Amino acid sequence: MDAVNYSAVLVAAIAAFVIGGLWYGPVFGKQWMALMGMTKERMEADKSKGVAKSYILMFVGSVVMAFVLSLVVMAMTPYLAVAGTLGAAAGAKIGLWVWLGFVAPVTMGSVLWEMRPWKLWFLNTGYYAVTLAVMGAIIAAWV
């Protein structure tokens, strides 16, 4: 097995951060706020408490996710290569399978047990589906 490409892991983590900023900002920010019952006043109050720690922790989580995904990509790429899928396409496919097998089922608990709306689940897990596909594509392109 090849060594982890830490540059690819870092770029994938940065991509996740950028996707999150767009996803929960201009793309779906208003829908997310409505589904969460969040008001602009509450958002401003939360921001005034300082969000630097939250951003740092989220970025660390993205680095961990990219690192683990890189291990999965390295392990799975030979199997997809036999099927004719290589490079970024293989990585995106792996990212989507990881999302389907781990993120989607685990996060359904927010709907089933916390009584959150399905629309919120689709919005939140959609972010992870896109993010894992992009991260996988970046990582696999550099393997």
Protein Blocks (a to p, Z undefined) as FASTA:
>chain_A
ZZddfklmmmmmmmmmmmmmmmmmmmmmmmmmmmnopafklmmmmmmnopklmmmmmmmm
mmmmmmmmmmmmmmmmmmmmmnopahjllmmmmmmmmmmmmmmmmmmmmmmmnopafklm
mmmmmmmmmmmmmmmmmmmmmZZ
